[in-house]
Amino acid sequence: MISSTEKDKLKLDAFQNGSDFERQIDCLLAEELLRINQKEALKEILGLLDITTLNDCDNKASVEKIIEQSKYFIDGKQFTVAGICVYSDLLWVLNSSEISNQNIYKVAVSGGFPSAHCSLQSRLSDIEFAVDNGADEIDVPINRGLFLENIVQAKNELKQMRKAISKGRNVKMKVILETSQLQTYRNVYNASMLAMQCGADFIKTSTGKTDKGADIYTSAVMMIAIRDFEEKENNRTIGFKAAGGIRNSLQALQYYALMKCFFGEKYITKDTFRIGCSSLIEQIKKNI
């Protein structure tokens, strides 16, 4: 975990010199990767995955296929992923399965996913549909264009989405920033803080629908924002989800190591850390 001296170096002002900040993150990450038992870490990561099917041609069969992938065996013992993520109109397939009995969360993308470029009312209706159809968690995109132009209006939208999600008992809101489109580290930090101030339970890197998904440096900025927010709001714990372009074991280990750098072992649970993926399980199992 990052020492107090190292934390002081990673204040918001560090973002002003991107190359220095990135070198600091590279060093921290290299040190943590040497410390961890990578095979044991990969076993933990399997239980932190949100496996997804978010294709244009998704249907009952494609969702049933990932339900089958949600259970896996290691040394004869059964384990499960953290969540299964689908479009809201396919939640009924998850509801008809046994995943709730296996403590796997039903996750829906909603709220105008992936771009948020539809009317606010239609986004709120989509969220309410997901809540009414049994979602445990709802991943919603921030309106990036609006955030860059009018942060007050973006805040109002997020608050209304939080209100719509709160109509469901204990439904979590995971706000997707799409960090590659936010232009600067400071914008990533500010968007992270905005999402948390508006009631996000998790902040998430990406939709997986743009050319560039998650990356280590903007993820580190998001973790710094979580740390800063929690220091001010010490009664709230915020989760982090990396998603978009994470396709191999080394990438997954990097996000695992980064979380340990910033928060220690206590954050390596599915309530505070997720990795979104569509094709990572078999790749990880080969490396255990």
Secondary structure, DSSP 8 states (H G I E B T S, - for coil): ---HHHHHHTSGGGGGSHHHHHHHHHHHHHHHHHHS-HHHHHHHHHTTEEEE---TT--HHHHHHHHHHTEEEETTEEEE-SEEEEEGGGHHHHHTSSGGGGT-EEEEE-SSTTT--S-HHHHHHHHHHHHHTT-SEEEEE--HHHHHH-HHHHHHHHHHHHHHHTTSTT-EEEEE--GGGS-SHHHHHHHHHHHHHTT-SEEES--S-SS----HHHHHHHHHHHHHHHHHSTT---EEEE-SS--SHHHHHHHHHHHHHHH-GGG-STTTEEEEESS-HHHHHHT-
